[in-house]
Amino acid sequence: MSKLLKRALKISLIPAILMIAGKAIGIIVPSMIYDLEFFIENNIVGLTSIQILFTDSNITLFVNSISNLTMVLFLAVPTLYFIIKTSIYQTTLQNPRTLVKITKFNILKWITKKDVTFLHIFIWTAFLSMASIITIAHTLQGQTYNWVGVSAGVIALLSIWGTIKTFELETDKIYPKENSYY
């Protein structure tokens, strides 16, 4: 197995765990807070064999919406953090004014390159995009509130745009723009 594939698999463990944990927490917490009655059924139909069933379709819609939103947010927060952190780091290397502003806000320790790579950002964005696609599909099927699907779509588009901008910043280090030197 290549080093890149091993590294990608190692990086993808945390977002995969967060995706599953976000969905599970989004089901369990509202069920406990609102004391919702649900049943767990073991039926071999489709992709998974365990099904969680609620007594009312409105409750199912509510819990599914909360669990989808929680899953997307569990992935969106670290993804957007990585994108912002890397973008600010790259900008400080190219523009000294940014370094002065970062020092003024006292977040200089926050901006380091040591733990975030483009591969990190790409994998986290891929997981966030998958979670958003699942949420949008549930919205189109009427299993999730519309605002949750729209929010997931906007968050996914922002993270994809940020990933593309980060890629452009990374490639500018290797292939600098010629017009900046003239």
Buried (B, 14 or more C-beta within 10 A) or exposed (E): EEEEEEBBEEBBEBBBEBBEEBBBBBBBBBBEEEEBEBEEEEEEEEEEEEEBEBEEEEBBBBBBBBBBBBBBBBBBEBBBEBBBBBBBBBBBBEEEEBBEBBEEEEEEEEBEEEEBBBEBBBBBBBBBBBBBEBBBEBBEEEBBBEEBBEBBBEBBEBBBEBBEBBEEBBEBEEEEEEEEEE
